[in-house]
Amino acid sequence: MRLFISVIFLLLFKTTYAQTIQVQSQSPDFFKSIIQPSGSNQGIIVIYQDEQVKNLMLRYVDYRRKDNNIPGYRIRIFSESGTNARQHMYSEKARFMKEFPEIDVYFDSDQVYMKLYVGDFRNKAEAFRAYIQIKKEFPKAFIVPTKINLPKV
């Protein structure tokens, strides 16, 4: 019985020792800000990963940096065509910025229409909360799914 317990103990010790050696040989180069502790009382995070996973993730990060848009919602407050559409759009933009200075304004022009969009809302609930307030001043407003700018950090 004693021999059996000793063998089990040695196997467990060897497995634990092998894992600690493997942990020390891993290079913490993936998201260094997460892996390396920032203070003296912080723990250490170890990430085991294949090199291909790391390369794929870095490629995705580079792609997202180039494309500063994500799916979301904006509110269209103006859409008009005609000879005075551009002037009318600028006056509506000024009126909106006076009423809601904290919300960003964007304009788009198709071949015929001048369009004015406001906000960068990540989900429809956020857009709807703003829509309720905006609808009071701009009764023709409606929510549009589109690509929005990344949130400011």
C-alpha positions as CSV (number, residue, x, y, z in Angstrom):
1,M,0.0,0.0,0.0
2,R,2.8,2.4,0.9
3,L,4.5,1.6,-2.4
4,F,1.3,2.4,-4.3
5,I,0.9,5.8,-2.6
6,S,4.5,6.6,-3.2
7,V,4.2,5.8,-6.9
8,I,1.0,8.0,-7.2
9,F,2.8,10.8,-5.4
10,L,5.8,10.7,-7.7
11,L,3.6,10.6,-10.8
12,L,1.6,13.6,-9.5
13,F,4.8,15.5,-8.6
14,K,6.3,14.8,-12.0
15,T,3.2,16.0,-13.8
16,T,3.0,19.2,-11.8
17,Y,6.8,19.8,-12.3
18,A,6.4,19.3,-16.1
19,Q,3.5,21.8,-16.2
20,T,5.5,24.5,-14.3
21,I,8.4,24.0,-16.7
22,Q,6.0,24.4,-19.7
23,V,4.5,27.5,-18.2
24,Q,7.9,29.1,-17.8
25,S,8.9,28.3,-21.3
26,Q,5.9,30.1,-22.9
27,S,6.6,33.6,-24.1
28,P,4.0,36.1,-23.0
29,D,3.7,38.0,-26.2
30,F,-0.1,37.9,-26.7
31,F,-1.8,41.0,-25.3
32,K,1.1,41.8,-23.0
33,S,-1.1,44.3,-21.1
34,I,-3.2,41.4,-19.9
35,I,-0.5,38.9,-19.3
36,Q,2.0,41.0,-17.4
37,P,1.0,42.1,-14.0
38,S,0.9,45.9,-13.4
39,G,1.4,45.8,-9.6
40,S,3.3,43.8,-7.0
41,N,0.2,42.1,-5.7
42,Q,-1.1,41.0,-9.1
43,G,-1.3,37.4,-10.3
44,I,0.1,36.1,-13.5
45,I,-2.1,35.0,-16.4
46,V,-0.8,32.3,-18.7
47,I,-2.3,31.9,-22.2
48,Y,-1.6,28.7,-24.1
49,Q,-2.2,29.2,-27.8
50,D,-1.1,28.0,-31.2
51,E,1.0,30.4,-33.2
52,Q,-1.6,30.4,-36.0
53,V,-4.3,31.5,-33.6
54,K,-2.1,34.4,-32.5
55,N,-1.4,35.4,-36.1
56,L,-5.1,35.2,-37.0
57,M,-6.0,37.4,-34.1
58,L,-3.4,40.0,-34.9
59,R,-4.6,40.0,-38.5
60,Y,-8.1,40.6,-37.3
61,V,-7.0,43.4,-35.0
62,D,-5.1,45.1,-37.9
63,Y,-8.2,44.8,-40.1
64,R,-10.5,46.3,-37.4
65,R,-8.0,49.2,-37.0
66,K,-8.3,50.0,-40.7
67,D,-12.1,49.7,-40.8
68,N,-13.3,52.2,-38.2
69,N,-16.9,51.2,-38.6
70,I,-19.1,48.7,-36.8
71,P,-22.8,47.8,-37.3
72,G,-25.2,50.1,-35.5
73,Y,-27.9,52.7,-35.9
74,R,-28.3,56.3,-36.7
75,I,-31.3,58.6,-36.9
76,R,-32.1,60.3,-40.2
77,I,-33.6,63.7,-39.5
78,F,-33.5,65.2,-43.0
79,S,-33.9,63.9,-46.5
80,E,-34.7,66.2,-49.4
81,S,-34.0,66.7,-53.1
82,G,-34.2,69.8,-55.2
83,T,-32.3,73.0,-55.9
84,N,-32.4,74.3,-52.3
85,A,-31.8,70.9,-50.6
86,R,-28.2,71.6,-49.7
87,Q,-29.0,74.9,-48.1
88,H,-32.0,73.5,-46.2
89,M,-29.8,70.6,-45.0
90,Y,-27.2,73.0,-43.6
91,S,-29.9,75.0,-41.7
92,E,-31.3,71.8,-40.3
93,K,-27.8,70.7,-39.2
94,A,-27.3,74.0,-37.4
95,R,-30.7,73.7,-35.7
96,F,-30.0,70.2,-34.6
97,M,-26.5,71.1,-33.3
98,K,-28.1,73.9,-31.3
99,E,-30.7,71.6,-29.7
100,F,-28.5,68.5,-29.2
101,P,-24.8,69.6,-29.1
102,E,-23.7,66.2,-27.6
103,I,-24.8,64.1,-30.6
104,D,-22.6,63.9,-33.7
105,V,-24.1,64.9,-37.1
106,Y,-23.3,63.3,-40.5
107,F,-24.6,64.1,-43.9
108,D,-24.8,62.0,-47.0
109,S,-25.7,62.8,-50.6
110,D,-27.0,60.4,-53.1
111,Q,-27.4,61.5,-56.7
112,V,-30.7,63.0,-55.9
113,Y,-31.1,63.3,-52.1
114,M,-29.4,65.2,-49.4
115,K,-29.6,63.2,-46.1
116,L,-28.7,64.2,-42.6
117,Y,-28.0,61.5,-40.0
118,V,-27.3,61.9,-36.3
119,G,-25.7,59.7,-33.6
120,D,-23.6,56.6,-33.4
121,F,-25.8,54.1,-31.5
122,R,-24.6,50.6,-31.0
123,N,-28.0,49.0,-30.4
124,K,-31.6,49.8,-31.3
125,A,-32.5,50.6,-27.6
126,E,-29.9,53.4,-27.4
127,A,-31.2,54.8,-30.8
128,F,-34.8,54.6,-29.6
129,R,-34.1,56.5,-26.4
130,A,-32.5,59.3,-28.5
131,Y,-35.2,59.1,-31.1
132,I,-37.9,59.9,-28.6
133,Q,-36.2,63.2,-27.7
134,I,-35.2,64.0,-31.3
135,K,-38.7,63.3,-32.6
136,K,-40.1,66.2,-30.6
137,E,-38.0,68.7,-32.6
138,F,-37.7,66.8,-35.9
139,P,-41.0,65.0,-36.5
140,K,-39.8,63.3,-39.8
141,A,-37.0,61.5,-38.0
142,F,-36.6,57.7,-38.1
143,I,-34.0,55.1,-37.1
144,V,-31.8,53.6,-39.8
145,P,-29.5,50.6,-39.4
146,T,-26.0,51.5,-40.8
147,K,-22.3,51.4,-40.1
148,I,-21.3,53.7,-37.3
149,N,-18.0,55.0,-36.0
150,L,-16.2,53.2,-33.3
151,P,-16.9,54.6,-29.8
152,K,-14.4,57.1,-28.5
153,V,-12.3,55.6,-25.7
